[in-house]
Amino acid sequence: MVRDQIARRGITNPRVLAAMTTVPRHASVPSDRQDEAYTDRPLPIGAGQTISQPYMVAYMADVAGVEPGMRVMEIGAGCGYQAVVLAAMGAEVFALEIVHELAERALPQLSSFKLANLHYHEADGSHGWPAAAPYDAIIFSCAVPSIPDAVFDQLAVGGRLIAPVNAESGDHQTIYRWHKATDGTLSREKLISVRFVPMTGAIEE
């Protein structure tokens, strides 16, 4: 998977590749989809949600510039696969998932990894996780119409925020990367077109 689907598509960051090699994707895939666990595609995990394709998990970690010791918040954590990869890279990870069914299933599974630097919480990611802020990187693993101000406020100076933002037309999104300068201003960079499940919660209201 790592050699053929990730490295050959241009991901060269050794920390990303090592984490993707170490973390077993099948542990986060439903029992009836085990034969597809290492295919490069998103897979359903219940409640209308999916586990992201392996390449996209690697890509998001790469463009976020995640390094050991960084504080990283993931919004829309689902089964927790992306969060485990980030924790395996040495980051202190704060993962949020609003869907009770997914959080209830993910928590015992994640505890089996015994990662003291992974914190998973059932909550509405629209508000972020202010008690643990600021974050050196914030990753949305779900599509959003816009970034809530409350989340931008939790990004550290010098930090990066990665999110798939809904296109004006069609059912795809564009991943953007924001960077917070020392004076607090935000710059935005357009990256690639993708398709993610939509974010739910207060952001819909």
C-alpha positions, 0 to 999 in steps of 0.5 A: 500500500505505502510503496504503490499507492503513496510513495509512487504518487509523490509522498516522500516525507519519511515520517509520513511513510513510516507512520503509514507503514506502521499503522494497520488500516484493517483495524479501523475497517468494518469486518465485512470490508476487510478484503478492501482494507488496503485498497486506495479508496475510502470505505464506509464505516457506518452512519453515512461516513467513510474512512479516507483513502490511504493516499489522502490520509498521507497527503493531509499529514504531509501538507500539514507539515506535522512533526514530532511534538506538534499539537494537532487537532483533527476535526471529523475523526471518524474511526480515528485512522488519521488520528492514529497516523498523526500520533504515530508521527509523534504529534500530540493529537486531539481528535473530534467526532460528532457522530455518537455511533462512530465515537462509541465504536472508535474509542475502545479500538483506539485504546488498543494502540496505547498511544498516550499522545492521542486524545479522542473526544465525542464533540461538535468540531465546529467549536474546536477543542479550545481547552487544548489550544493553540494547535500547530496544525488543524486538519479537517477530515470532512468537507466544510462550506467555510472555516468557523472563526472559533477554529481559526482562533485556535490555530497557533501563530505559524500554524497550518490549517488544512481543509476540504472546502465545498466548491461553488458548484458540483459535489467536489471540494478543494483542499486549501492550506491556511498559514497564520503569520506572526501578526495573526493574519491568515494566508490561503493556498489552493491545493487539490480537488477532492471528495469528502463527506460533509461536516455536520453540527453547528456548521450546518445551522 
